[in-house]
């Protein structure tokens, strides 16, 4: 009685499985260094070939999904192997591209000459070429990128893929690049997002997606705050922490009069604090409209320079003072302060005036006035110190401010 032989693909799978079973328990640590190096490269190429074979099967396995009513073979495979549905769907997309459009790329992947990460980048670059591009140019682009995979990593291939028309057809490359950039900018604007999640420990996690041009502007603004501070201290904070602190400072420097109208008034953050608490070191203030709390010292500091409207309440919460006619130093006053002070007036500080903040020598919370005689330039570090209850201040004969830590 004749028994049907297994399909060559199944026979291959059985052979591979048996070979892996044979080396179960083998300790790679005892391999010689050259053997480890050779094994790593050969196994990586074998893995690519094996995955390429699986993708070839996926591209023709619609009947597998239909057999049990699955949406597609990616959904079926994710269920059978407990793999990520997202990754299986990405593999199905690549499998279809290799099977129907980019056969030269498929042959190179099957031969192990192009790895899967490279193949994904190349296929995407080819898919993004214009639909009306001449067929001969498509072939040239595919061949060029496949050949480039022998010398370039995926990130480098991605850059080359974006510029492939400049290589194979410079006459149409520039016009197509402009169209592609326009599409990317439109997509970036449509997908821009920003979320703020309160963590319950006094911090809020900010995460988002911004267009590249906007992100570059933000980084430039933040670095403008961080660079001088790094030069003024021996302790250099990690960039992510320095930028986080700079972002807080950037918001404090926004001019609320230039923000969109909101509820009949310029967008303004109002901090409410009891009048008695305002004069104390250990007290809190609340941000109107939220359950956020800040210290009285922070409220006093924000009242000097930030776009914050301090609402000072009496014992029965009646409004005693909702800001003054001018709580911020005007642009003309700031110019005069820069001309007069030249730098931060903290004793021994060399931060230039253009990086400083205008500080009320007589605190705003204690009826301080916004005039030149009552104003002094302080860098952000010393401005915080001026409102820190742990420090006392002394005005020197030359106008500098000396800080003393309280004991």
C-alpha positions as CSV (number, residue, x, y, z in Angstrom):
1,X,0.0,0.0,0.0
2,X,1.5,3.3,-1.1
3,X,1.6,6.1,1.4
4,X,1.5,9.7,0.2
5,X,4.9,11.5,0.8
6,X,4.7,14.7,2.8
7,X,4.9,18.0,0.9
8,X,8.6,19.2,0.6
9,X,7.8,22.2,2.8
10,X,6.4,20.0,5.6
11,X,9.4,17.7,5.2
12,X,11.7,20.7,5.5
13,X,9.9,21.9,8.6
14,X,10.2,18.4,10.1
15,X,13.9,18.2,9.3
16,X,14.5,21.6,10.9
17,X,12.5,20.6,14.0
18,X,14.5,17.3,14.3
19,X,17.8,19.1,14.0
20,X,16.9,21.6,16.7
21,X,15.8,18.7,18.9
22,X,19.2,17.1,18.5
23,X,21.0,20.1,19.9
24,X,18.7,20.5,22.9
25,X,20.9,20.9,26.0
26,X,24.0,21.8,24.0
27,X,25.8,24.7,25.8
28,X,26.9,27.4,23.4
29,X,29.2,28.9,26.0
30,X,31.7,26.1,25.2
31,X,31.9,27.1,21.5
32,X,35.1,28.7,20.4
33,X,35.0,32.4,19.5
34,X,35.2,31.8,15.7
35,X,32.5,29.2,15.9
36,X,30.2,31.6,17.8
37,X,30.8,34.3,15.2
38,X,30.0,31.9,12.3
39,X,27.0,30.5,14.1
40,X,25.5,33.9,14.7
41,X,25.7,35.0,11.1
42,X,24.6,31.6,9.6
43,X,21.6,31.3,12.0
44,X,20.6,34.9,11.2
45,X,20.6,34.2,7.5
46,X,18.8,30.8,8.1
47,X,16.1,32.6,10.2
48,X,15.6,35.1,7.3
49,X,15.2,32.3,4.8
50,X,12.8,30.5,7.1
51,X,10.7,33.6,7.6
52,X,10.7,34.3,3.9
53,X,9.3,30.8,3.3
54,X,6.6,31.4,5.9
55,X,5.7,34.7,4.2
56,X,5.4,32.9,0.9
57,X,2.9,30.5,2.4
58,X,1.0,33.3,4.1
59,X,0.6,35.1,0.8
60,X,-1.3,32.1,-0.6
61,X,-3.1,30.9,2.5
62,X,-6.5,32.7,2.2
63,X,-8.1,29.2,2.1
64,X,-6.7,28.5,5.6
65,X,-8.6,31.5,7.0
66,X,-11.7,30.6,5.0
67,X,-11.7,27.1,6.3
68,X,-12.6,28.3,9.8
69,X,-14.2,31.6,8.9
70,X,-11.3,33.8,10.2
71,X,-11.0,37.3,8.9
72,X,-7.6,36.5,7.2
73,X,-4.6,34.3,7.7
74,X,-2.9,36.9,9.9
75,X,-5.8,36.7,12.4
76,X,-5.8,32.9,12.2
77,X,-2.0,32.7,12.8
78,X,-2.1,35.1,15.7
79,X,-4.7,32.9,17.3
80,X,-2.8,29.7,16.7
81,X,0.6,30.9,17.8
82,X,-0.5,33.4,20.5
83,X,1.5,36.0,18.6
84,X,0.7,39.7,18.3
85,X,-2.2,40.3,15.8
86,X,-0.5,43.6,14.9
87,X,2.8,41.9,14.0
88,X,1.0,39.1,12.1
89,X,-0.9,41.6,10.1
90,X,2.3,43.5,9.2
91,X,3.8,40.2,8.1
92,X,0.8,39.5,5.9
93,X,1.1,43.0,4.3
94,X,4.8,42.4,3.6
95,X,4.0,38.9,2.3
96,X,1.5,40.3,-0.2
97,X,3.9,42.9,-1.4
98,X,6.7,40.4,-2.0
99,X,4.4,38.0,-3.7
100,X,2.6,40.3,-6.1
101,X,4.7,43.4,-6.6
102,X,8.3,43.2,-5.5
103,X,9.5,39.8,-6.7
104,X,13.2,40.7,-7.0
105,X,13.1,41.8,-3.4
106,X,11.4,38.5,-2.5
107,X,14.1,36.5,-4.2
108,X,16.8,38.3,-2.3
109,X,15.0,37.7,1.0
110,X,14.5,34.0,0.2
111,X,18.2,33.8,-0.5
112,X,19.1,35.4,2.8
113,X,20.8,38.3,1.1
114,X,18.2,40.9,2.5
115,X,16.9,40.6,6.0
116,X,13.4,41.2,7.1
117,X,14.0,44.6,8.5
118,X,15.6,45.7,5.3
119,X,12.8,44.2,3.3
120,X,10.2,46.1,5.2
121,X,12.0,49.4,4.6
122,X,12.5,48.7,0.9
123,X,9.0,47.5,0.2
124,X,7.6,50.6,1.9
125,X,9.8,52.9,-0.1
126,X,8.8,51.2,-3.3
127,X,5.1,51.4,-2.3
128,X,5.3,55.1,-1.7
129,X,6.6,55.8,-5.3
130,X,4.1,57.6,-7.6
131,X,1.4,55.4,-9.0
132,X,2.1,56.8,-12.5
133,X,5.8,56.2,-12.4
134,X,7.2,54.5,-15.5
135,X,7.4,50.7,-15.0
136,X,11.1,50.7,-16.0
137,X,11.9,53.2,-13.3
138,X,10.1,51.0,-10.8
139,X,12.3,48.1,-11.7
140,X,15.4,50.3,-11.5
141,X,14.4,51.5,-8.0
142,X,13.8,48.0,-6.8
143,X,17.1,46.7,-8.2
144,X,19.1,49.6,-6.8
145,X,17.6,49.3,-3.2
146,X,18.1,45.5,-3.2
147,X,21.8,46.0,-4.2
148,X,22.2,48.7,-1.6
149,X,21.0,46.3,1.1
150,X,24.3,44.5,0.9
151,X,26.0,47.6,2.4
152,X,23.4,49.6,4.3
153,X,21.3,49.1,7.5
154,X,17.5,49.6,7.5
155,X,17.8,53.2,8.8
156,X,20.2,54.1,6.0
157,X,18.0,52.3,3.4
158,X,15.1,54.3,4.6
159,X,16.9,57.6,3.8
160,X,18.0,56.2,0.5
161,X,14.5,55.0,-0.3
162,X,13.2,58.5,0.2
163,X,15.7,59.9,-2.3
164,X,15.6,57.0,-4.8
165,X,14.1,59.1,-7.5
166,X,17.0,61.5,-7.3
167,X,19.3,58.6,-8.0
168,X,17.4,56.9,-10.8
169,X,15.5,59.8,-12.3
170,X,16.8,63.2,-11.1
171,X,14.5,65.1,-13.5
172,X,11.3,63.9,-11.7
173,X,12.9,63.4,-8.2
174,X,12.7,67.0,-7.0
175,X,9.0,67.5,-8.0
176,X,8.0,64.2,-6.4
177,X,9.9,65.0,-3.2
178,X,7.9,68.2,-2.9
179,X,4.7,66.3,-3.3
180,X,5.8,63.7,-0.8
181,X,6.8,66.4,1.8
182,X,3.4,68.0,1.3
183,X,1.7,64.7,2.0
184,X,3.8,64.1,5.0
185,X,3.1,67.5,6.5
186,X,-0.6,67.1,6.0
187,X,-0.5,63.7,7.6
188,X,1.6,65.0,10.5
189,X,-0.8,67.8,11.2
190,X,-3.8,65.4,11.1
191,X,-2.2,62.9,13.4
192,X,-0.8,65.4,15.9
193,X,-1.8,64.6,19.4
194,X,-1.1,65.6,23.0
195,X,-2.3,63.9,26.2
196,X,-1.9,64.9,29.8
197,X,-2.4,62.2,32.5
198,X,-2.3,63.1,36.2
199,X,-0.2,60.6,38.1
200,X,-1.5,61.6,41.6
201,X,2.0,62.4,42.9
202,X,2.3,66.0,42.0
203,X,3.3,65.3,38.4
204,X,1.5,64.9,35.1
205,X,2.7,62.7,32.3
206,X,2.8,64.5,29.0
207,X,3.0,62.5,25.8
208,X,2.3,63.4,22.2
209,X,3.0,63.3,18.5
210,X,4.1,66.5,16.8
211,X,5.0,67.4,13.2
212,X,8.8,67.4,12.8
213,X,9.0,71.1,12.1
214,X,7.1,71.9,15.3
215,X,9.2,69.5,17.3
216,X,12.4,71.2,16.0
217,X,11.0,74.6,17.1
218,X,10.1,73.3,20.5
219,X,13.6,71.8,21.0
220,X,15.2,75.1,19.9
221,X,13.1,77.1,22.4
222,X,13.8,74.6,25.2
223,X,17.5,74.5,24.5
224,X,17.6,78.3,24.6
225,X,16.6,78.0,28.3
226,X,18.9,75.0,29.1
227,X,22.2,76.2,27.6
228,X,22.9,79.1,29.9
229,X,21.8,77.2,33.0
230,X,24.2,74.4,32.1
231,X,27.0,76.9,31.9
232,X,26.1,78.5,35.2
233,X,26.4,75.4,37.3
234,X,28.9,72.6,37.8
235,X,26.1,70.0,37.9
236,X,24.9,69.2,34.4
237,X,21.4,67.6,34.4
238,X,20.5,65.0,31.9
239,X,19.0,66.5,28.7
240,X,15.5,65.0,29.3
241,X,15.4,66.5,32.8
242,X,16.8,69.9,31.7
243,X,14.3,70.1,28.8
244,X,11.4,69.2,31.2
245,X,12.4,72.0,33.5
246,X,12.8,74.3,30.5
247,X,9.3,73.5,29.3
248,X,7.9,74.7,32.6
249,X,9.9,77.9,32.3
250,X,8.8,78.4,28.7
251,X,5.1,78.3,29.7
252,X,5.8,80.9,32.4
253,X,7.2,83.2,29.7
254,X,4.1,83.1,27.5
255,X,2.3,86.4,27.1
256,X,-1.3,85.7,28.0
257,X,-2.4,88.8,26.1
258,X,-1.4,87.2,22.9
259,X,-3.3,83.9,23.5
260,X,-6.8,83.2,22.0
261,X,-9.8,84.6,23.8
262,X,-11.3,82.0,26.1
263,X,-14.6,82.5,27.9
264,X,-14.6,86.2,27.1
265,X,-11.1,86.8,28.3
266,X,-7.6,86.0,27.4
267,X,-6.7,82.5,28.5
268,X,-5.5,83.0,32.1
269,X,-4.6,80.7,34.9
270,X,-6.0,81.9,38.2
271,X,-4.3,80.9,41.4
272,X,-6.5,81.4,44.5
273,X,-4.9,81.9,47.9
274,X,-6.0,83.2,51.3
275,X,-4.4,86.5,52.1
276,X,-3.0,85.3,55.4
277,X,-1.6,82.2,53.8
278,X,0.1,84.3,51.1
279,X,2.4,85.8,53.7
280,X,3.4,82.4,55.2
281,X,6.1,80.1,54.1
282,X,4.3,76.8,54.7
283,X,0.9,77.3,52.9
284,X,-0.8,76.2,49.8
285,X,-2.7,77.8,46.9
286,X,-5.2,76.2,44.5
287,X,-5.4,76.6,40.8
288,X,-8.9,77.7,39.9
289,X,-10.9,75.1,37.9
290,X,-8.7,72.2,38.9
291,X,-7.8,70.3,42.1
292,X,-4.1,71.2,41.6
293,X,-2.2,72.7,44.6
294,X,1.0,74.7,44.7
295,X,2.9,76.2,47.5
296,X,2.5,79.8,48.6
297,X,6.2,80.4,47.7
298,X,5.4,79.2,44.2
299,X,2.4,81.4,44.0
300,X,4.5,84.4,45.0
301,X,7.1,83.6,42.4
302,X,4.6,83.1,39.6
303,X,3.0,86.4,40.4
304,X,6.2,88.2,39.4
305,X,6.7,87.0,35.9
306,X,4.5,84.2,34.8
307,X,1.1,84.5,33.0
308,X,-0.7,83.8,36.3
309,X,-3.4,86.0,37.8
310,X,-3.2,85.8,41.6
311,X,-6.7,86.0,43.2
312,X,-6.1,86.9,46.9
313,X,-9.0,86.0,49.1
314,X,-9.9,87.3,52.6
315,X,-11.0,85.2,55.5
316,X,-14.5,84.8,54.0
317,X,-13.1,84.2,50.5
318,X,-14.1,87.7,49.4
319,X,-11.9,89.0,46.6
320,X,-9.4,91.6,48.0
321,X,-7.1,91.9,45.0
322,X,-7.4,90.4,41.5
323,X,-4.1,91.5,40.1
324,X,-3.1,95.1,39.5
325,X,-3.2,97.5,36.6
326,X,0.1,96.1,35.5
327,X,1.6,93.1,37.2
328,X,4.2,92.3,34.5
329,X,7.1,94.5,33.6
330,X,6.5,96.1,30.2
331,X,8.8,95.5,27.2
332,X,10.2,99.0,27.6
333,X,10.8,98.4,31.3
334,X,12.6,95.2,30.6
335,X,14.8,96.9,28.1
336,X,15.6,99.5,30.8
337,X,16.3,96.8,33.3
338,X,18.6,95.0,30.8
339,X,20.5,98.3,30.2
340,X,20.8,99.0,33.9
341,X,21.6,95.5,35.3
342,X,23.4,93.9,32.3
343,X,23.3,90.5,34.0
344,X,21.6,88.5,36.8
345,X,22.0,90.5,40.0
346,X,22.5,87.4,42.1
347,X,25.8,87.9,43.9
348,X,28.5,86.5,41.7
349,X,26.2,85.3,38.9
350,X,27.2,86.0,35.2
351,X,24.1,84.9,33.4
352,X,23.4,87.7,30.8
353,X,20.4,90.0,31.1
354,X,18.6,88.5,28.0
355,X,18.3,85.2,29.9
356,X,17.0,86.7,33.1
357,X,13.5,87.3,34.6
358,X,12.2,90.5,36.0
359,X,11.7,90.1,39.8
360,X,9.8,92.4,42.2
361,X,12.1,93.4,45.0
362,X,9.1,94.2,47.0
363,X,7.0,91.1,46.6
364,X,3.8,91.3,44.6
365,X,2.0,89.7,47.6
366,X,3.1,92.6,49.8
367,X,1.9,95.4,47.6
368,X,5.0,95.6,45.5
369,X,4.8,97.9,42.5
370,X,5.9,97.2,38.9
371,X,8.4,100.0,38.5
372,X,12.0,100.2,37.7
373,X,13.1,101.1,41.2
374,X,11.4,98.0,42.5
375,X,12.5,95.7,39.7
376,X,15.7,93.6,39.5
377,X,16.9,91.0,36.9
378,X,17.5,87.5,38.2
379,X,18.2,84.3,36.3
380,X,15.8,81.5,36.8
381,X,17.9,79.8,39.4
382,X,18.2,82.9,41.6
383,X,14.6,83.9,40.9
384,X,13.6,80.6,42.5
385,X,15.9,81.2,45.4
386,X,14.4,84.7,45.9
387,X,11.0,83.0,46.6
388,X,12.4,80.0,48.5
389,X,11.6,80.4,52.2
390,X,14.8,78.4,53.0
391,X,16.8,81.4,52.0
392,X,17.0,85.0,53.2
393,X,18.1,87.8,50.8
394,X,20.4,90.8,51.4
395,X,20.7,93.7,48.9
396,X,24.3,94.8,48.6
397,X,25.4,98.4,48.1
398,X,26.2,97.7,44.4
399,X,22.6,96.5,43.9
400,X,23.5,92.7,43.8
401,X,21.4,90.3,45.9
402,X,23.2,87.9,48.3
403,X,21.4,84.8,49.4
404,X,21.9,83.1,52.8
405,X,20.5,79.7,53.7
406,X,18.5,79.9,56.9
407,X,19.6,77.9,59.8
